[in-house]
Amino acid sequence: MYKYFLLLLIVCAGLSRAAVPGNDVYRRAVENPARSAADRERDARELPEQFLSFAGYKPGMHIADIFAGGGYYSELISRVVGPSGRVFLVNNPFYDTATQNLLASHLRNNRLANVVHSTVSPSDLKLKAGSLDSVLLVMSYHDLYFADPAQGWPAIDAGHFIDQIYTALKPGGSLLIIDHAAKPGSGNTVVQSLHRIDEAFAKRQFTAHGLLFEADWEGLRNPADDHSKRVFDPSIRGHTDRFVHRYRKPSE
């Protein structure tokens, strides 16, 4: 009996040690010395190590960072998925232009060899069906309900956009979204004015298009944000109350 108990302790200890690299991969991605000082400064408000752990990204995955902007998350994910994985940094022309300097600094000299940058129309994301392990939308889901053609942001068919993501995901693949929270019950009515969206509305839309809500993460919440200010207001910019959802495409 004692020998059996001792053997059990050894096995459990081995399993515990085996679990550590899965967590270390996120820490190594965040602490990589090649990351810029600006990105490291941003880490304080994004908590990337905890987010990547919640997302469950792993080496070898193929992940699309849609409306990725300058590529802050794309670089982190590229370091998690490693050389056997692939990150698709997908922008529309507006995001490419608005973040061109950051984008250039992240992608210069092919420093992220596993990142593929594309510039597309939201009506055709050019994602191959069943090709992705995960899709990420960071502070851009609300933009599906925003329109300002004069400034280069035409209206988007949100339902078609979500359907493209669903089709591109492998069975069992995940969708992660981070966005600025609006007042409960406001739906998408304050997107145009505040660039915020009601998280219950988001949940209804994604599940209506076949995705299963799996979990949320409270790490980016800010109870001091009363959801009344525009996200660019200096008093709240960079510190908005943000919801984080993980959805799953059903396995076949």
C-alpha positions as CSV (number, residue, x, y, z in Angstrom):
1,M,0.0,0.0,0.0
2,Y,2.8,2.4,0.9
3,K,4.6,1.6,-2.4
4,Y,1.4,2.3,-4.3
5,F,0.9,5.6,-2.5
6,L,4.5,6.6,-3.2
7,L,4.1,5.7,-6.9
8,L,0.9,7.8,-7.1
9,L,2.8,10.8,-5.6
10,I,5.5,10.5,-8.2
11,V,3.1,10.3,-11.1
12,C,1.1,13.3,-9.8
13,A,4.3,15.3,-9.4
14,G,5.3,14.4,-13.0
15,L,1.9,15.5,-14.3
16,S,2.2,18.8,-12.4
17,R,5.6,19.5,-13.9
18,A,4.3,18.5,-17.3
19,A,1.5,21.2,-17.0
20,V,4.0,24.0,-16.4
21,P,5.3,24.4,-20.0
22,G,1.7,25.1,-21.1
23,N,1.6,28.1,-18.9
24,D,5.2,29.1,-19.5
25,V,4.6,29.5,-23.2
26,Y,2.4,32.5,-22.5
27,R,5.0,34.0,-20.1
28,R,7.8,33.5,-22.6
29,A,5.7,35.2,-25.3
30,V,5.1,38.3,-23.1
31,E,8.6,38.5,-21.8
32,N,10.3,38.0,-25.2
33,P,13.0,40.7,-25.4
34,A,12.3,41.4,-29.0
35,R,9.0,43.0,-28.2
36,S,8.8,46.8,-28.3
37,A,8.8,49.1,-25.3
38,A,5.4,50.5,-26.4
39,D,3.9,47.0,-26.4
40,R,5.4,46.3,-22.9
41,E,3.9,49.4,-21.6
42,R,0.5,48.4,-23.0
43,D,0.8,45.0,-21.2
44,A,-0.2,46.7,-17.9
45,R,-3.7,47.3,-19.1
46,E,-4.1,44.2,-21.4
47,L,-2.8,41.5,-19.0
48,P,-1.7,39.5,-22.0
49,E,-0.4,36.5,-20.1
50,Q,-3.7,35.9,-18.4
51,F,-5.7,36.5,-21.6
52,L,-3.6,34.1,-23.7
53,S,-4.1,31.5,-21.0
54,F,-7.9,32.1,-21.0
55,A,-7.9,31.8,-24.8
56,G,-6.1,28.5,-24.6
57,Y,-3.8,29.2,-27.6
58,K,-1.2,26.5,-28.2
59,P,1.9,25.9,-30.4
60,G,1.0,24.8,-33.9
61,M,-2.4,26.6,-34.0
62,H,-3.7,28.6,-37.0
63,I,-5.3,31.8,-35.7
64,A,-6.8,34.8,-37.4
65,D,-6.5,38.2,-35.6
66,I,-9.2,40.1,-37.5
67,F,-9.1,43.9,-37.5
68,A,-5.8,43.5,-35.8
69,G,-4.7,47.1,-36.3
70,G,-1.0,47.5,-35.6
71,G,-0.5,43.9,-34.5
72,Y,0.0,44.0,-30.7
73,Y,-1.9,40.7,-30.2
74,S,-0.7,39.2,-33.5
75,E,2.9,39.3,-32.2
76,L,2.0,37.8,-28.9
77,I,0.1,35.0,-30.6
78,S,2.8,34.4,-33.1
79,R,5.2,33.7,-30.3
80,V,2.8,31.2,-28.7
81,V,1.9,29.3,-31.8
82,G,5.6,29.1,-32.9
83,P,7.1,28.1,-36.2
84,S,4.7,25.3,-36.7
85,G,1.7,27.7,-36.3
86,R,0.4,30.5,-38.3
87,V,-1.2,33.9,-37.5
88,F,-3.3,35.7,-40.1
89,L,-3.2,39.4,-39.4
90,V,-6.4,40.6,-41.2
91,N,-7.1,44.3,-41.7
92,N,-9.4,46.4,-43.8
93,P,-7.9,49.4,-45.6
94,F,-9.0,51.7,-42.8
95,Y,-7.1,49.8,-40.1
96,D,-4.0,49.4,-42.3
97,T,-3.9,53.2,-42.8
98,A,-4.7,54.2,-39.2
99,T,-2.0,51.9,-37.7
100,Q,0.5,51.9,-40.5
101,N,3.5,52.9,-38.3
102,L,2.8,50.3,-35.7
103,L,2.1,47.6,-38.3
104,A,5.3,48.3,-40.1
105,S,7.3,48.1,-36.8
106,H,5.7,44.7,-35.9
107,L,6.3,43.2,-39.4
108,R,9.6,44.8,-40.5
109,N,12.3,42.6,-41.9
110,N,10.0,39.5,-41.6
111,R,10.7,39.5,-37.9
112,L,7.5,37.5,-37.4
113,A,7.9,34.9,-40.0
114,N,4.7,33.0,-39.1
115,V,2.5,36.1,-39.5
116,V,0.6,36.6,-42.8
117,H,-0.8,40.1,-43.3
118,S,-3.7,40.6,-45.6
119,T,-5.9,43.7,-46.4
120,V,-9.4,42.7,-47.2
121,S,-13.0,43.9,-47.5
122,P,-15.2,42.9,-44.6
123,S,-17.5,41.4,-47.1
124,D,-14.8,38.9,-48.1
125,L,-12.3,38.1,-45.4
126,K,-10.7,35.6,-47.7
127,L,-10.5,32.9,-45.0
128,K,-10.4,29.3,-46.1
129,A,-13.3,27.2,-44.8
130,G,-12.5,25.0,-41.9
131,S,-8.9,26.3,-41.7
132,L,-8.7,28.1,-38.4
133,D,-8.3,26.9,-34.8
134,S,-9.3,30.3,-33.5
135,V,-10.4,33.8,-34.4
136,L,-9.7,36.9,-32.3
137,L,-11.6,40.2,-32.4
138,V,-10.1,42.9,-30.1
139,M,-12.1,46.1,-29.5
140,S,-13.5,45.8,-33.0
141,Y,-16.7,43.7,-32.8
142,H,-18.6,46.9,-32.2
143,D,-17.3,48.3,-35.5
144,L,-19.5,45.9,-37.3
145,Y,-22.4,48.2,-36.3
146,F,-20.6,51.4,-37.0
147,A,-20.6,53.4,-40.2
148,D,-18.8,56.5,-41.4
149,P,-18.3,56.2,-45.2
150,A,-16.9,59.8,-45.4
151,Q,-14.0,58.7,-43.2
152,G,-13.4,55.4,-44.9
153,W,-15.6,53.1,-42.8
154,P,-18.6,51.9,-44.9
155,A,-21.4,50.0,-43.3
156,I,-20.8,46.3,-42.7
157,D,-23.2,43.4,-42.9
158,A,-22.5,42.1,-39.4
159,G,-24.4,38.8,-39.9
160,H,-22.4,37.9,-43.0
161,F,-19.2,38.9,-41.2
162,I,-20.0,36.5,-38.3
163,D,-21.0,33.8,-40.8
164,Q,-17.6,34.1,-42.5
165,I,-15.9,33.5,-39.1
166,Y,-18.1,30.5,-38.4
167,T,-17.2,29.0,-41.8
168,A,-13.5,29.6,-41.4
169,L,-13.3,27.9,-38.0
170,K,-12.6,24.2,-37.7
171,P,-15.2,22.1,-35.8
172,G,-14.4,22.8,-32.2
173,G,-12.6,26.0,-33.0
174,S,-12.9,29.1,-30.8
175,L,-13.8,32.7,-31.2
176,L,-12.4,35.2,-28.6
177,I,-13.7,38.8,-28.4
178,I,-12.7,41.7,-26.3
179,D,-14.8,44.8,-26.4
180,H,-15.9,48.0,-24.7
181,A,-19.0,47.4,-22.6
182,A,-22.1,49.6,-23.0
183,K,-24.9,49.9,-20.6
184,P,-26.9,46.7,-20.2
185,G,-29.9,46.6,-22.5
186,S,-28.5,49.2,-24.9
187,G,-27.9,46.6,-27.6
188,N,-25.9,48.2,-30.5
189,T,-27.6,51.6,-30.1
190,V,-24.6,53.5,-28.8
191,V,-22.0,52.2,-31.1
192,Q,-22.2,55.2,-33.4
193,S,-21.8,57.7,-30.5
194,L,-19.7,55.9,-27.9
195,H,-18.0,53.0,-29.7
196,R,-19.4,50.6,-27.1
197,I,-21.7,47.6,-27.3
198,D,-23.9,45.7,-24.9
199,E,-22.3,42.3,-24.1
200,A,-25.7,40.6,-23.9
201,F,-26.4,41.7,-27.4
202,A,-23.0,40.3,-28.5
203,K,-23.8,37.0,-26.9
204,R,-27.2,36.8,-28.7
205,Q,-25.7,37.6,-32.0
206,F,-22.9,35.1,-31.9
207,T,-25.1,32.3,-30.6
208,A,-27.7,33.1,-33.2
209,H,-25.1,32.3,-35.8
210,G,-24.3,28.9,-34.5
211,L,-21.5,29.5,-32.0
212,L,-21.7,28.3,-28.4
213,F,-20.9,30.6,-25.6
214,E,-18.3,28.9,-23.5
215,A,-16.9,31.3,-20.9
216,D,-16.1,34.8,-20.0
217,W,-13.1,36.4,-18.2
218,E,-13.3,39.3,-15.8
219,G,-9.7,40.4,-16.0
220,L,-10.3,43.5,-18.0
221,R,-13.4,44.8,-16.1
222,N,-13.4,48.3,-14.6
223,P,-16.3,48.9,-12.3
224,A,-15.4,52.6,-12.1
225,D,-16.5,53.0,-15.8
226,D,-20.2,53.9,-15.8
227,H,-20.4,53.2,-19.6
228,S,-21.6,56.7,-20.3
229,K,-18.5,58.2,-21.9
230,R,-17.1,57.8,-25.4
231,V,-14.2,55.3,-25.3
232,F,-11.8,58.1,-26.6
233,D,-12.7,60.4,-23.7
234,P,-9.3,61.2,-22.0
235,S,-10.8,60.4,-18.6
236,I,-11.5,56.8,-19.6
237,R,-9.4,56.0,-22.6
238,G,-7.3,52.9,-22.1
239,H,-9.3,52.1,-18.9
240,T,-12.8,51.2,-20.2
241,D,-14.8,48.4,-18.7
242,R,-14.2,45.5,-21.2
243,F,-15.9,42.2,-21.5
244,V,-14.0,39.1,-22.8
245,H,-16.0,36.2,-24.2
246,R,-14.9,32.8,-25.6
247,Y,-17.2,31.0,-28.0
248,R,-16.9,27.6,-29.6
249,K,-17.9,26.2,-32.9
250,P,-19.7,22.8,-32.3
251,S,-17.6,19.8,-33.0
252,E,-18.9,17.6,-35.8
